[in-house]
């Protein structure tokens, strides 16, 4: 994980345009929901798919862990669902001090309220993929931090929009695509998206 600069706004999207988009709710297996804007409607092989963007700001909580081989080196790691449950109330209290309301929504945590302006000093680049061979990187803005049981945690939001692909089921409700389903129709979906942007 390294600090990096970025001059983009949090989502780079016009709020007036977003307010006019229709919204739907994604629901996970635990019954939690996530309200999303419908960014695009697509059809592949007579099935309807949606590209969705969360209405509220996505939030990630990372833990700092010391490298076993180098005690001076620290790495940011993702939390498991159980770990998020354990620190959630503390994280919510810390964000409330910044007038942000943390919500335990489906598929990602979200926060309601105005995020701070992007500060290049608070940007973190996270390598995605295997430790020995990262396949990509993603940038996050560090909003704040907290300690829980002597462990340090960072609360961040991604700089790039967090998008979800969903399909409409027989009831007309959106269901998140599994990684396998997405890969099976990825080319067709991306072709339609590129065509719609032309």
C-alpha positions in Angstrom: 0.0 0.0 0.0 1.4 3.4 -0.9 0.3 7.0 -0.7 -0.4 8.5 -4.1 -1.8 11.7 -5.7 -5.1 12.0 -7.6 -6.9 15.1 -8.8 -10.3 13.4 -9.4 -13.4 14.2 -7.4 -14.8 11.3 -5.3 -17.1 10.1 -8.1 -16.7 12.6 -10.9 -20.4 12.5 -11.5 -22.9 15.4 -11.8 -25.2 15.3 -8.8 -28.1 16.8 -10.7 -27.9 14.0 -13.3 -27.7 11.4 -10.5 -30.8 12.8 -8.8 -32.8 12.1 -11.9 -31.7 8.5 -12.2 -34.2 5.8 -11.1 -33.2 3.8 -8.0 -33.5 0.1 -7.0 -32.6 -1.9 -3.9 -30.0 -4.7 -3.9 -30.6 -7.2 -1.1 -28.0 -9.7 0.2 -28.4 -13.1 1.7 -28.6 -11.5 5.2 -31.5 -9.4 4.3 -29.5 -6.1 4.2 -30.3 -3.7 1.3 -28.3 -1.2 -0.7 -30.1 1.6 -2.5 -28.5 2.1 -5.9 -28.9 4.4 -8.9 -29.6 2.6 -12.2 -26.6 3.8 -14.3 -27.5 1.7 -17.3 -30.0 -0.9 -18.4 -28.7 -3.7 -20.7 -30.1 -6.8 -22.4 -28.1 -9.9 -23.2 -29.8 -13.0 -24.7 -33.2 -11.7 -23.8 -32.3 -11.2 -20.2 -32.3 -7.8 -18.5 -29.2 -6.5 -16.6 -28.5 -3.3 -14.7 -25.3 -1.4 -14.0 -25.8 0.0 -10.5 -24.1 2.8 -8.5 -24.7 3.1 -4.7 -26.7 6.2 -3.7 -24.6 6.7 -0.6 -20.8 6.8 -0.4 -19.2 3.4 -0.2 -17.0 2.9 2.9 -14.1 0.5 3.5 -12.5 -0.3 6.8 -8.9 -1.5 6.7 -6.7 -2.8 9.6 -3.0 -2.1 9.9 -1.0 -5.2 10.4 2.7 -5.5 11.2 4.8 -7.6 8.8 6.0 -10.8 10.6 9.4 -10.6 8.8 9.8 -6.8 9.1 8.4 -5.3 12.3 8.8 -1.8 10.9 6.7 -2.5 7.8 2.9 -2.3 8.1 0.2 -3.5 5.6 -3.4 -2.6 5.2 -5.7 -5.6 5.2 -9.4 -6.1 4.5 -11.8 -7.1 7.3 -13.9 -10.2 7.4 -17.7 -9.8 8.0 -17.2 -10.9 11.6 -14.4 -8.3 12.1 -16.6 -5.6 10.6 -19.4 -6.5 13.1 -17.0 -6.2 16.0 -15.7 -2.7 15.1 -18.9 -1.3 13.5 -20.2 0.6 16.5 -16.8 2.2 17.1 -16.4 3.2 13.4 -19.9 4.6 13.4 -19.2 6.8 16.5 -16.0 8.1 14.9 -17.7 9.0 11.6 -20.6 10.6 13.5 -18.0 13.1 14.8 -17.6 14.2 11.2 -21.4 14.4 10.6 -21.3 11.1 8.6 -23.8 8.3 9.4 -22.3 4.9 8.8 -24.8 2.2 7.6 -24.4 -1.6 7.5 -25.7 -2.0 4.0 -25.6 -4.9 1.6 -22.3 -5.7 -0.2 -20.5 -2.6 1.1 -20.7 -0.3 4.1 -22.0 3.2 3.2 -22.1 6.6 4.8 -24.7 9.4 4.5 -23.4 12.9 4.6 -20.8 15.2 2.9 -17.4 13.5 2.5 -14.4 15.7 3.1 -12.7 17.2 0.0 -10.1 15.0 -1.6 -6.7 15.6 0.1 -3.7 14.3 -1.7 -2.0 13.7 1.6 -4.8 11.3 2.6 -4.8 9.1 -0.6 -3.8 5.4 -0.4 -3.2 3.1 -3.3 -4.2 -0.5 -2.5 -2.7 -3.3 -4.7 -5.4 -5.9 -5.7 -4.5 -9.5 -6.4 -2.0 -11.9 -5.0 0.7 -10.4 -2.8 3.5 -11.6 -5.1 1.7 -10.6 -8.3 -0.8 -7.8 -7.8 -3.1 -7.5 -10.8 -4.4 -4.0 -10.3 -4.6 -1.1 -7.9 -7.3 1.0 -6.4 -7.2 4.4 -4.8 -8.9 5.3 -1.6 -9.3 8.5 0.4 -8.6 8.1 4.1 -11.4 9.8 6.0 -10.3 9.0 9.5 -8.9 6.3 11.8 -9.6 4.7 15.1 -8.3 2.2 17.6 -10.1 -0.9 18.8 -8.5 -3.2 21.3 -5.1 -1.6 20.5 -5.5 -2.3 16.8 -5.4 0.7 14.4 -8.0 0.9 11.6 -8.5 3.3 8.7 -11.9 4.3 7.4 -11.7 5.0 3.6 -13.8 5.7 0.6 -12.8 4.6 -3.0 -12.0 7.4 -5.4 -13.5 5.5 -8.4 -17.2 4.8 -8.5 -18.2 1.4 -7.0 -20.3 -0.3 -9.6 -22.4 -3.5 -9.4 -23.8 -5.6 -12.2 -27.2 -7.1 -11.4 -29.8 -9.1 -13.4 -33.6 -8.8 -13.0 -35.2 -11.9 -11.7 -38.7 -13.2 -12.6 -40.2 -10.8 -10.1 -38.4 -7.8 -11.7 -36.1 -7.5 -8.7 -32.3 -6.9 -9.1 -30.0 -9.7 -8.0 -26.2 -9.3 -7.9 -24.3 -11.3 -10.5 -22.0 -13.9 -9.1 -18.3 -13.6 -10.4 -19.0 -16.7 -12.6 -22.2 -15.2 -14.1 -20.4 -11.9 -14.8 -17.4 -13.5 -16.5 -19.8 -15.5 -18.7 -21.4 -12.4 -20.2 -18.7 -9.8 -19.5 -17.8 -9.2 -23.1 -21.4 -8.7 -24.2 -22.1 -6.3 -21.3 -19.0 -4.3 -21.9 -19.7 -4.0 -25.6 -23.2 -2.6 -24.9 -21.7 -0.2 -22.4 -19.1 1.1 -24.8 -21.8 1.5 -27.5 -24.0 3.5 -25.2 -21.1 5.9 -24.4 -20.4 6.6 -28.1 
